[in-house]
Amino acid sequence: MHGSPLSSAMSIVAALQELLSVAQTPLPVEEAVTMFRRRNISHNHQENDSLQQEAKVNELKAAIGPLSGRSLQYCTDACLRRYLEARNWNVDKSKKMLEETLKWRSNYKPEEIRWHEVAVEGETGKVYRANFHDRYGRTVLIMRPGMQNTSSPDNQIRHLVFLIENAILNLPEGQEQMAWLIDFTGWTLNTNVSIKTARDTVNILQNHYPERLAIAFLYNPPRIFEAFWKIVKYFLDSKTFQKVKFVYPKNNKDSVELMKSYFDVENLPVEFGGSVKLEYDHEEFSRMMTQDEVKTAGVWGFDSKLHHLSNGCSGAELAPEPVRLAPPAS
């Protein structure tokens, strides 16, 4: 694959400018030339990697074949890249993974889950979308397993899937990933989910939302959690495992600094070492989720109003006044 004459000329100009820049540095000539060559090699490698990845995306697109409806809408180039990344750019493995997701989405219909169907799961604020982003513009989900309030694993997973879809819906343009903040205040074995539920949750995240999770901070988990973690970690693939970070504010300052490298302390709730008071208002959050359903309907091309009415909701619930849990982060 060859670039256009214009792009080639621009690359030559950029290379000459870089050579002049290096030549002006107070380095011996041989060292300056060596530095330039290394930079040029690195630049060429990046270009080659980009071209190879683009070729892989096109190869996967051809392997999947013609799509229609929501499957076609789901399989954007960015989506295909995430599946390729999750399978180390192996097209056959990525194809199998993507086809399994398309089948799952066709059956589970995550985009059609409505807030009123899962709202009871969120009454205590055990999982919700934060009103701030991390330093990279990622949507943040806050999880508080100590606030567990229900006993149905299926409904708990359905609630989480709804919020993952909502987090994706609210990603800024150009950003594909989210971050998780998990607060273990009040967590006990009695409030913990079962091993099976944990495994099912991990499978959905890894297999049907590949490369959506950028990082997950487990903040100050109690020692007893270690026994549970020793089992759960075997369900994680190596990529996901590397994204899980334990933060111990009293015993491990490095973990705290790592967390601060991802978040502005002025945005973080005090429960995570920040300066903001954490307040969850279920009624306001419900209004925000209901309003987001209008966006979801627009994205996926179904009639939100008719869907609400068919589920026994009034039209007045469709588009409430916009609300915020707190002033937007600057």
C-alpha positions in Angstrom: 0.0 0.0 0.0 1.5 3.3 -1.1 0.8 6.8 0.0 -0.1 9.7 -2.3 2.6 11.9 -3.8 1.4 14.7 -1.5 1.7 12.7 1.7 5.1 11.4 0.6 6.3 15.0 0.0 5.0 16.0 3.4 6.8 13.1 5.0 10.1 14.2 3.4 9.6 17.8 4.5 8.9 16.6 8.1 12.0 14.5 8.0 14.1 17.4 6.8 12.7 19.7 9.5 13.5 17.1 12.1 17.1 16.7 10.8 17.6 20.4 10.9 16.2 20.4 14.5 18.6 17.7 15.5 21.5 19.4 13.7 20.9 22.5 15.8 21.3 20.6 19.1 24.6 20.8 21.0 25.5 17.2 20.2 28.5 15.7 18.3 27.6 15.2 14.6 27.7 11.4 14.8 25.4 11.3 17.9 23.0 13.7 16.3 22.8 11.7 13.1 22.3 8.5 15.1 19.5 10.2 17.1 17.8 11.3 13.8 18.1 7.8 12.4 16.5 6.3 15.5 13.6 8.7 15.4 13.1 8.2 11.7 13.1 4.4 12.2 10.5 4.8 15.0 8.4 7.0 12.9 8.5 4.5 10.0 7.6 1.7 12.4 4.6 3.6 13.6 3.4 4.2 10.0 3.9 0.6 9.1 2.0 -0.5 12.2 -0.8 1.8 11.3 -1.0 0.5 7.8 -0.9 -3.1 9.0 -3.7 -2.5 11.5 -5.8 -0.9 8.8 -5.2 -3.9 6.6 -6.3 -6.2 9.5 -9.5 -4.2 10.0 -10.3 -4.5 6.3 -9.5 -8.3 6.5 -11.8 -8.7 9.5 -14.5 -6.7 7.8 -14.3 -9.0 4.7 -14.3 -12.1 6.9 -17.5 -11.2 8.7 -19.3 -10.6 5.4 -22.3 -8.4 4.7 -24.2 -7.2 7.8 -27.4 -5.3 8.3 -29.4 -3.5 10.9 -27.9 -3.0 14.3 -25.1 -5.5 13.6 -23.9 -3.3 10.8 -24.2 -0.2 13.0 -22.3 -1.9 15.8 -19.4 -3.0 13.7 -17.6 0.3 13.1 -13.9 0.4 12.3 -13.2 1.4 15.9 -15.2 -1.6 17.1 -13.3 -4.0 14.8 -10.0 -2.6 16.1 -11.1 -3.3 19.7 -11.9 -6.9 18.9 -8.6 -7.3 17.0 -6.7 -5.7 19.9 -8.4 -8.2 22.3 -7.2 -11.1 20.2 -3.7 -9.8 19.5 -4.7 -8.9 15.9 -5.5 -12.5 15.0 -8.3 -12.1 12.4 -9.7 -15.6 12.8 -10.0 -15.3 16.6 -11.3 -11.8 16.4 -14.0 -13.0 13.9 -15.1 -15.7 16.2 -15.2 -13.3 19.2 -17.2 -10.7 17.3 -19.7 -13.2 15.9 -20.4 -14.5 19.4 -21.0 -10.9 20.5 -23.4 -10.2 17.7 -25.3 -13.4 18.6 -25.3 -12.3 22.3 -26.5 -8.8 21.5 -29.2 -10.2 19.2 -30.5 -12.3 22.1 -29.8 -10.2 25.1 -30.6 -6.8 23.4 -28.6 -4.7 25.8 -29.5 -1.5 24.0 -33.2 -2.1 24.7 -32.8 -2.4 28.5 -34.8 0.4 30.1 -34.0 2.2 33.3 -37.4 1.5 34.9 -36.6 -2.3 34.4 -33.4 -2.1 36.5 -33.9 1.0 38.6 -34.5 -0.9 41.8 -31.0 -2.3 41.5 -29.7 1.3 41.7 -31.6 2.6 44.6 -28.6 2.5 47.0 -26.2 3.8 44.3 -24.2 0.6 44.3 -23.2 1.3 40.6 -23.7 4.5 38.8 -22.1 6.8 36.2 -20.0 9.5 37.8 -20.4 13.2 36.8 -16.7 13.5 36.0 -14.2 11.9 33.6 -10.6 10.8 34.2 -7.7 12.8 32.9 -8.0 11.0 29.5 -11.7 11.9 29.0 -13.0 8.5 29.9 -16.4 7.9 31.4 -16.2 6.7 35.0 -18.4 4.1 36.7 -18.4 4.2 40.5 -19.1 0.8 42.1 -19.9 0.3 45.8 -20.3 -3.4 46.4 -21.0 -2.8 50.1 -24.3 -1.1 49.1 -25.7 -4.4 47.7 -29.5 -4.3 48.0 -30.9 -7.2 45.9 -30.5 -10.9 45.5 -31.2 -11.7 41.8 -27.9 -12.3 39.9 -29.7 -11.9 36.6 -31.1 -8.5 37.5 -27.8 -7.4 39.0 -26.0 -8.2 35.7 -28.7 -6.6 33.7 -28.3 -3.4 35.7 -24.6 -3.4 35.2 -25.0 -4.0 31.4 -27.4 -1.1 31.2 -24.8 1.2 32.9 -22.0 -0.1 30.7 -24.1 0.8 27.6 -24.9 4.2 29.1 -21.2 4.8 29.9 -20.4 4.0 26.3 -23.2 6.3 25.1 -21.6 9.2 27.0 -18.0 8.7 25.9 -16.6 11.8 24.3 -15.7 11.6 20.6 -12.5 9.7 20.0 -12.6 7.9 23.3 -13.4 4.2 23.4 -12.8 3.3 27.0 -14.2 3.8 30.5 -12.6 3.7 34.0 -14.0 2.0 37.1 -13.7 3.2 40.7 -14.6 0.5 43.2 -15.2 1.5 46.8 -15.1 -1.3 49.4 -16.6 0.7 52.3 -19.1 -1.6 54.0 -18.2 -4.7 52.0 -18.6 -8.0 53.7 -19.0 -11.6 52.6 -22.7 -11.1 53.1 -22.9 -8.3 50.6 -20.6 -10.0 48.1 -21.9 -11.5 44.9 -21.5 -15.2 44.3 -18.6 -16.7 42.4 -20.9 -17.6 39.6 -22.2 -14.1 39.2 -18.6 -12.7 39.3 -17.6 -15.2 36.6 -20.7 -14.4 34.4 -20.0 -10.6 34.8 -16.3 -11.0 33.9 -17.3 -13.1 30.8 -19.7 -10.5 29.6 -17.2 -7.7 30.1 -14.3 -9.5 28.4 -16.1 -11.3 25.6 -18.7 -8.7 24.6 -17.1 -5.4 25.6 -13.5 -6.0 24.7 -11.1 -3.1 25.3 -13.8 -1.0 26.8 -12.3 -1.1 30.3 -9.2 1.0 30.5 -8.5 0.6 34.2 -10.3 -0.5 37.4 -9.2 0.8 40.8 -10.1 -1.4 43.8 -9.9 1.1 46.6 -8.9 -0.1 50.0 -10.4 -3.7 49.9 -10.5 -5.5 53.2 -8.1 -8.4 53.8 -10.9 -10.9 53.6 -11.5 -9.8 50.0 -8.2 -11.4 49.1 -9.7 -14.9 49.4 -12.5 -14.0 46.9 -10.0 -12.3 44.6 -7.8 -15.4 44.4 -10.7 -17.2 42.8 -12.0 -14.4 40.6 -8.6 -13.5 39.1 -8.5 -16.8 37.3 -11.5 -15.8 35.3 -9.6 -12.8 33.9 -7.5 -12.9 30.8 -4.0 -11.4 31.0 -5.0 -8.1 29.4 -7.9 -7.5 31.8 -5.8 -8.7 34.8 -3.2 -6.0 34.1 -5.9 -3.3 34.2 -6.9 -4.1 37.8 -5.1 -1.9 40.3 -5.4 -2.2 44.1 -5.1 1.0 46.0 -4.2 1.0 49.7 -4.1 4.6 50.9 -2.4 3.9 54.2 0.1 1.2 53.2 1.0 1.9 49.6 1.6 5.5 48.6 2.7 4.4 45.1 -0.8 3.0 44.4 -2.3 6.3 45.5 0.0 8.2 43.2 -0.9 5.9 40.4 -4.6 6.7 41.0 -3.9 10.4 41.1 -2.2 10.1 37.7 -5.5 9.1 36.3 -7.8 11.5 38.2 -7.9 15.1 39.3 -8.2 15.1 43.1 -10.6 18.0 42.8 -13.1 15.7 41.0 -12.6 12.6 43.1 -15.0 11.9 46.0 -13.4 11.7 49.5 -14.1 8.0 49.5 -11.4 7.7 46.9 -8.9 10.1 48.4 -10.4 13.2 46.7 -12.0 16.4 48.0 -15.6 16.1 46.8 -18.4 14.9 49.0 -20.0 11.8 47.4 -23.8 12.2 47.2 -26.0 9.9 45.2 -29.6 11.0 44.6 -31.5 8.1 43.1 -34.4 10.3 41.8 -32.1 12.7 40.0 -30.0 9.9 38.6 -33.1 8.1 37.4 -34.2 11.3 35.5 -30.8 11.5 33.9 -31.0 7.8 32.8 -34.5 8.2 31.5 -33.4 11.2 29.4 -30.4 9.3 28.1 -32.9 6.7 26.7 -33.9 9.3 24.2 -30.3 9.4 23.0 -30.1 5.6 23.0 -33.2 5.5 20.8 -31.7 7.9 18.4 -28.4 6.0 18.2 -30.0 2.6 17.6 -33.0 3.8 15.5 -36.0 2.7 17.5 -38.9 4.7 18.8 -38.2 5.5 22.4 -41.7 6.9 23.1 -43.5 3.8 21.7 -41.2 1.6 23.6 -41.9 3.4 26.9 -45.7 3.3 26.3 -45.6 -0.4 25.5 -43.9 -1.0 28.8 -46.5 0.9 30.8 -44.7 4.2 31.1 -46.3 7.6 30.4 -45.0 9.9 27.8 -44.3 12.4 30.5 -41.5 10.2 31.7 -39.8 10.3 28.3 -38.0 13.5 28.4 -37.7 15.1 31.8 -35.8 18.3 32.4 -32.0 17.8 32.3 -30.4 17.5 35.7 -27.0 17.0 37.1 -25.8 15.3 40.2 -23.3 18.0 40.8 -21.8 21.0 38.9 -19.8 19.8 35.9 -16.1 19.5 36.4 -14.1 22.3 34.9 
